Amino acid sequence: MNKIKTTFYCKECGSQYSKWQGQCNKCQEWNSIEEEIINTSKKNKEGSYSSINNTNSNPQKISSIEINDQYRIISKDNEFDRVIGGGIVPGSLVLLGGEPGIGKSTLFLQLSLMLSHKVLYVSGEESQTQIKMRADRINYKNDNCYILTENKIENIFNQVKKINPQVLVIDSIQTLSSQLVDASSGSITQLRTCTAELISFAKSTSIPVLIIGHINKEGHIAGPKILEHMVDTVLQFEGDRNHFYRILRAKKNRFGSTNEIGIYEMLNEGLKEIKNPSEILISNSNQKLSGSAISAAIEGSRPFMIEVQALVSSAVYGTPQRSCTGFNSKRLNMLLAVLEKRVGFKLGMKDIFLNITGGIKVEDTAIDMAIVSAILSSNNEIKIPEDYCFAAEIGLSGEIRPVQRIEQRIKEAEKLGFSKIFISKYSDKLTSNKINIVSLSKIDELVDHIT
């Protein structure tokens, strides 16, 4: 009888240790080292996909490597194709993460039913009947989509040889296990082994693999960080479950930009693409109140108008509160410090709450001016006209800094009927017959315009 061998892995970075210790020496994380069984045998290794398809790769000149005309698989989901760079690259591994119940399985099942290619959808969490019920609710029909409920990766490869699909979907990687290692599903050893087997399969067959991954309480994909390094694309599905809107964002993409986002609306019939996000992210209320400002933001190649809401009130409990939804709280503190130092507004003893409407997160610094305007509007109880919008960054010295692609932002504001847009004086000289462009250089000038 073989003696069971164990080792210790860091679940954050995958570093290996001979014994347990409190802190990982490489990633400096505490309490991240766990014990794993590493007992393997030659008999088990013979069942791996890499051993079955043991073909040696020969080096080729880069000039002699040919690319097929159909080098990407185009789906009918324009938002998904935009985020991953124009379509699914054959032989690539795409890892999708997100909170429970956010719609990861729905997104990939809907994508599987929309593709015109043969798809094998493997689920280790649901039965075939449950997946069929969701497919009926989505109301997409595709006779080329096959459903398999399986946890053993060797059995999945056997079914792949029988069906010969063009796309493989795994839901989820934490439920898979391999006979190469004697460890439970979801352990660090199983995650690394199964992912390595899927990579070997994808690269040797040019079949793309779409993988769903669970996340931990910190919001990162569960398992060692090396998983995100192994795959080609890492997607994050974001959103507030109290809202209908979802954001698909690329955190890593070897075949495209990481700046693109896809916007969906979660309905009973599945996920609906939002082609014009400006219309849903701006309030349609006729009663305009103080503390609201519109910003012309850009995520990836897409410009859209977004509403910023701020509430400033006296601190009741002594210590002022700073609360942000959809925006970086540290950047909010920086903007508040600029207002107090450069303009003289005393906001140190006031509660300030900031909200980006629609439940989405915005990282574009061009919304700085809109945030400052919304805070001043709420503090002074002044209503900003609903046809005003803002697009500029605020610097530490109080200067209004230019932002990239200001022309696209102005055109988006024109299309939605805004009459005035505030930008940096240091931007390119622009003129327009449909919208009044106001150029400012200091935050003091902005205060004079809205107060």
C-alpha positions in Angstrom: 0.0 0.0 0.0 1.4 3.4 -1.0 2.0 5.9 1.7 -0.1 9.0 1.3 2.1 12.0 0.8 0.9 15.5 1.7 2.3 19.0 1.1 1.3 22.5 1.8 0.1 25.0 -0.8 -0.6 28.7 -0.6 -4.2 29.1 -2.0 -3.4 32.7 -3.2 -0.2 32.2 -5.2 0.3 28.4 -5.3 3.6 28.3 -3.5 4.6 24.9 -2.0 5.9 24.3 1.5 7.0 21.2 3.3 5.2 22.2 6.5 2.5 24.7 7.6 3.3 28.3 8.5 1.2 31.3 9.2 2.4 33.6 6.4 3.3 32.9 2.8 6.9 34.0 2.0 6.1 35.0 -1.6 2.7 36.7 -1.6 2.9 37.8 2.1 -0.7 36.6 2.8 -1.7 35.3 6.2 -3.5 32.0 6.8 -3.5 31.1 3.2 -1.5 27.9 3.4 -3.5 24.6 3.3 -2.5 21.0 3.4 -3.1 18.9 0.2 -2.7 15.3 -0.7 -0.2 14.8 -3.5 -0.3 11.0 -3.7 -0.1 10.1 -7.4 0.8 6.9 -9.3 2.0 6.0 -12.7 -1.2 4.1 -13.3 -3.2 7.3 -12.8 -0.9 9.4 -15.0 -1.6 7.1 -17.9 -5.2 8.5 -17.9 -4.2 12.1 -18.5 -5.1 13.8 -21.7 -1.4 14.9 -22.2 -0.3 11.2 -22.0 -3.0 10.0 -24.4 -2.1 12.6 -26.9 1.6 12.6 -26.5 2.7 14.4 -29.6 6.0 16.3 -29.6 5.7 19.9 -31.0 8.4 20.9 -33.5 9.6 24.5 -33.8 8.5 26.5 -36.8 9.5 29.8 -38.3 7.1 32.5 -37.4 6.8 33.4 -41.1 5.7 29.9 -42.0 2.9 29.7 -39.4 -0.5 30.1 -41.1 -3.6 31.7 -39.6 -7.0 30.4 -40.9 -9.4 33.0 -42.2 -12.0 32.0 -39.6 -9.6 32.6 -36.7 -12.4 33.7 -34.3 -15.7 32.2 -33.4 -18.3 35.0 -33.7 -21.4 34.7 -31.5 -24.7 36.5 -31.7 -23.9 38.2 -28.4 -22.3 41.5 -29.4 -21.5 42.5 -25.9 -19.5 39.3 -25.2 -17.7 39.5 -28.5 -16.7 43.1 -27.8 -15.2 42.3 -24.4 -13.1 39.3 -25.5 -11.8 41.2 -28.5 -14.1 40.4 -31.4 -14.9 36.7 -30.9 -13.7 33.5 -29.3 -10.2 32.5 -30.4 -9.8 28.7 -31.1 -7.7 26.9 -28.6 -8.1 29.6 -25.9 -9.2 29.3 -22.3 -11.7 31.9 -21.0 -12.3 32.0 -17.2 -15.4 33.8 -16.0 -15.8 34.8 -12.3 -18.5 36.5 -10.4 -20.6 36.4 -7.2 -23.1 33.6 -6.6 -26.4 34.3 -8.4 -25.0 37.1 -10.5 -25.8 35.1 -13.8 -22.6 33.4 -14.8 -24.2 30.1 -15.7 -27.0 31.9 -17.5 -24.6 33.9 -19.5 -22.6 30.9 -20.7 -25.7 28.7 -21.3 -27.3 31.6 -23.3 -24.0 31.9 -25.3 -24.0 28.2 -25.9 -27.5 28.3 -27.3 -26.8 31.3 -29.5 -23.7 29.8 -31.2 -24.0 28.2 -34.6 -21.2 25.8 -33.7 -21.5 22.5 -31.9 -21.2 23.1 -28.2 -20.7 20.7 -25.3 -22.0 22.2 -22.0 -20.6 20.3 -19.0 -22.2 21.0 -15.6 -21.0 19.6 -12.3 -23.5 21.5 -10.3 -26.9 20.9 -12.0 -28.8 18.1 -13.6 -29.7 17.9 -17.2 -33.4 18.6 -16.3 -32.5 21.8 -14.4 -30.4 23.1 -17.3 -33.2 22.3 -19.7 -35.6 24.3 -17.5 -33.3 27.3 -17.6 -32.9 26.9 -21.4 -36.7 27.0 -21.8 -36.9 30.1 -19.8 -34.2 31.8 -21.9 -36.2 30.7 -24.9 -33.2 29.9 -27.2 -33.2 26.7 -29.2 -30.1 25.0 -30.6 -29.9 21.4 -31.7 -26.1 21.7 -31.7 -25.9 22.2 -28.0 -25.2 19.0 -25.9 -25.6 18.9 -22.1 -23.4 16.7 -20.0 -23.5 16.4 -16.2 -20.1 15.0 -15.1 -17.4 15.7 -12.6 -14.6 13.5 -13.8 -12.4 15.2 -16.3 -11.3 11.9 -17.9 -15.0 11.1 -18.6 -15.4 14.5 -20.1 -12.6 13.9 -22.6 -14.1 10.6 -23.6 -17.4 12.3 -24.4 -15.5 15.0 -26.3 -14.0 12.3 -28.6 -17.5 10.9 -29.3 -19.3 14.2 -29.9 -16.4 16.2 -31.4 -17.6 19.7 -30.3 -16.3 23.0 -31.5 -16.7 24.7 -28.1 -16.4 23.2 -24.6 -18.1 24.9 -21.6 -17.2 23.9 -18.0 -19.5 24.9 -15.1 -17.6 25.0 -12.9 -13.9 24.3 -12.6 -14.2 23.9 -8.8 -16.5 20.8 -9.3 -14.0 18.9 -11.5 -11.7 16.2 -10.3 -9.0 14.1 -11.9 -7.7 10.7 -11.2 -4.2 12.0 -11.4 -4.4 13.2 -7.8 -6.1 11.8 -4.7 -7.7 15.0 -3.5 -11.2 16.3 -3.2 -12.9 18.5 -5.8 -12.1 22.2 -5.4 -8.8 21.7 -3.7 -5.7 23.5 -4.9 -4.1 20.4 -6.3 -7.3 19.4 -8.2 -7.8 23.0 -9.6 -4.2 23.1 -10.9 -4.3 19.6 -12.4 -7.7 20.0 -14.1 -6.8 23.4 -15.5 -3.5 22.1 -16.8 -5.4 19.2 -18.5 -7.9 21.6 -20.1 -5.0 23.7 -21.4 -3.3 20.7 -22.9 -6.7 19.7 -24.5 -7.4 23.2 -25.9 -4.0 23.8 -27.4 -3.7 20.4 -29.0 -7.2 20.4 -30.5 -7.8 24.2 -31.1 -11.2 23.8 -29.3 -11.9 26.9 -27.1 -12.8 26.1 -23.5 -15.1 28.5 -21.5 -14.7 28.0 -17.7 -16.9 29.3 -14.9 -15.0 29.9 -11.6 -16.3 30.5 -8.1 -15.0 33.5 -6.1 -14.0 33.8 -2.5 -15.2 36.3 0.1 -12.6 38.9 -1.0 -14.1 38.8 -4.6 -11.2 37.0 -6.2 -11.5 33.7 -8.2 -11.2 30.8 -5.7 -8.0 28.8 -5.9 -4.4 29.8 -6.4 -3.6 32.9 -8.3 -1.7 30.8 -10.8 -5.1 29.8 -12.4 -5.5 33.3 -13.7 -2.0 33.2 -15.1 -2.6 29.9 -16.9 -5.7 30.8 -18.8 -5.8 33.2 -21.8 -8.7 35.5 -20.7 -10.1 36.3 -17.3 -13.6 37.9 -17.3 -15.4 39.4 -14.3 -19.2 39.5 -14.1 -20.2 42.4 -11.9 -23.3 43.9 -10.6 -25.6 44.5 -7.7 -28.2 41.8 -7.2 -30.6 44.5 -6.1 -30.3 46.0 -9.6 -31.1 44.5 -13.0 -27.9 45.6 -14.7 -24.7 43.5 -15.1 -21.2 44.5 -16.3 -18.9 42.1 -18.1 -15.3 43.3 -17.7 -12.0 41.7 -18.9 -9.3 41.6 -16.2 -6.9 39.8 -18.5 -7.0 39.2 -22.3 -4.2 37.9 -24.4 -6.2 38.5 -27.6 -7.7 41.9 -27.0 -8.1 45.0 -24.9 -8.9 44.9 -21.2 -10.7 48.2 -21.3 -13.9 47.0 -23.0 -17.1 46.4 -21.0 -20.4 44.7 -21.9 -23.6 45.8 -20.3 -26.6 43.5 -19.7 -30.0 43.6 -18.1 -31.1 40.6 -16.1 -34.7 39.7 -17.0 -36.8 36.6 -16.5 -36.0 35.6 -20.1 -32.3 35.8 -19.5 -29.7 38.4 -20.1 -30.5 41.2 -22.5 -27.9 43.3 -24.3 -27.9 47.0 -23.6 -26.9 48.7 -26.8 -27.4 52.3 -25.6 -26.4 52.4 -21.9 -26.8 56.2 -21.7 -30.6 55.9 -21.8 -30.8 53.6 -18.8 -28.1 55.2 -16.6 -29.7 58.7 -16.7 -32.8 59.3 -14.6 -35.9 60.2 -16.6 -37.5 62.0 -13.6 -39.0 65.4 -14.6 -38.3 66.7 -11.1 -34.7 67.7 -11.0 -33.2 67.7 -7.5 -30.0 69.0 -6.0 -27.0 66.7 -5.7 -27.2 65.2 -9.2 -24.8 65.7 -12.1 -24.2 64.0 -15.5 -20.8 62.9 -16.7 -19.6 61.8 -20.1 -17.6 58.7 -19.4 -15.9 56.1 -21.6 -15.2 52.5 -20.9 -13.2 50.8 -23.6 -14.4 52.1 -27.0 -17.9 53.0 -25.7 -18.9 56.5 -24.6 -22.0 56.8 -22.4 -23.6 59.4 -20.1 -23.9 58.5 -16.4 -25.6 60.1 -13.5 -23.7 60.9 -10.3 -25.7 61.5 -7.1 -24.3 63.0 -3.9 -25.8 63.7 -0.5 -24.1 66.1 2.0 -25.5 66.4 5.5 -24.3 67.4 8.9 -22.6 64.6 10.9 -25.0 63.4 13.6 -22.8 60.8 15.3 -19.7 62.8 15.7 -17.5 61.0 13.2 -18.3 62.0 9.6 -19.2 59.2 7.2 -17.8 58.7 3.7 -19.8 56.2 1.7 -19.3 55.3 -2.0 -21.3 53.1 -4.3 -19.6 52.4 -7.7 -16.7 54.7 -7.1 -13.3 54.5 -5.4 -13.6 55.9 -1.9 -10.0 56.9 -1.7 -10.4 59.1 -4.8 -13.5 60.7 -3.2 -11.4 61.6 -0.2 -8.8 63.2 -2.5 -11.5 65.3 -4.2 -12.9 66.4 -0.9 -9.4 67.5 0.3 -9.0 69.5 -2.9 -12.4 71.2 -2.4 -11.4 72.2 1.2 -7.8 73.2 0.4 -8.2 75.0 -2.9 -11.8 76.4 -2.7 -12.4 76.7 1.0 -15.5 74.5 1.4 -15.6 73.1 4.9 -16.8 69.6 4.5 -14.7 67.9 7.2 -17.7 67.7 9.7 -20.3 66.5 7.2 -21.5 63.1 6.0 -21.0 62.6 2.3 -22.7 59.8 0.4 -21.9 59.2 -3.3 -23.8 56.9 -5.7 -23.2 56.0 -9.4 -26.7 55.1 -10.7 -27.5 51.8 -12.3 -25.4 49.8 -9.8 -22.2 49.8 -11.9 -18.6 50.6 -11.1 -16.9 53.4 -13.1 -13.1 53.8 -13.1 -12.9 56.7 -15.6 -11.3 59.8 -14.0 -13.4 62.0 -16.3 -16.3 61.8 -13.8 -14.2 63.8 -11.3 -15.8 67.1 -12.3 -19.3 65.7 -12.1 -18.6 64.3 -8.6 -17.4 67.7 -7.4 -20.4 69.4 -9.0 -22.8 67.0 -7.4 -21.2 67.5 -4.0 -21.4 71.3 -4.3 -24.9 71.1 -5.6 -26.1 69.1 -2.5 -24.1 71.2 -0.1 -25.5 74.5 -1.3 -29.0 73.1 -2.3 -28.6 74.3 -5.9 -30.0 72.4 -8.8 -27.8 71.8 -11.8 -29.7 72.2 -15.1 -30.5 68.7 -16.5 -29.0 69.6 -19.9 -25.5 70.2 -18.4 -22.8 67.5 -18.4 -19.2 67.3 -17.3 -16.0 65.6 -18.6 -12.7 66.4 -16.9 -10.3 65.2 -14.3 -9.5 67.2 -11.1 -5.8 67.5 -10.1 -4.4 67.9 -6.5 -3.6 71.6 -7.1 -7.2 72.3 -8.2 -6.5 72.4 -11.9 -9.0 70.9 -14.3 -7.1 68.3 -16.4 -8.0 67.1 -19.9 -9.2 63.5 -20.6 -8.7 61.3 -23.6 -11.1 61.1 -26.5 -13.0 64.2 -25.6 -14.5 64.3 -29.2 -16.4 61.1 -28.6 -17.7 62.4 -25.3 -19.0 65.6 -26.9 -20.7 63.7 -29.7 -22.4 61.4 -27.2 -23.7 64.5 -25.3 -24.9 66.0 -28.6 -26.7 62.9 -29.5 -28.6 62.9 -26.2 -29.6 66.5 -26.5 -27.4 68.2 -23.9 -27.0 72.0 -24.3 -23.7 72.5 -22.4 -20.6 70.4 -21.6 -17.8 71.5 -19.2 -14.3 70.3 -20.2 -10.7 71.3 -19.5 -9.2 74.4 -21.0 -6.2 72.4 -21.9 -8.1 70.0 -24.2 -7.9 70.3 -28.0 -9.7 73.3 -29.4 -13.1 72.0 -30.3 -16.2 73.7 -31.7 -19.8 72.5 -32.1 -23.0 73.9 -33.5 -25.2 71.7 -31.4 -23.7 72.0 -27.9 -22.0 74.8 -26.0 -18.5 73.8 -25.0 -17.3 75.6 -21.8 -13.5 75.3 -21.1 -12.3 75.7 -17.5 -8.8 75.7 -16.1 -9.3 75.9 -12.3 -11.9 74.4 -9.9 -12.7 77.9 -8.8 -14.2 78.6 -12.2 -16.4 75.5 -11.9 -17.7 76.7 -8.6 -18.6 80.1 -10.1 -20.6 78.4 -12.8 -22.7 76.1 -10.7 -23.2 78.1 -7.4 
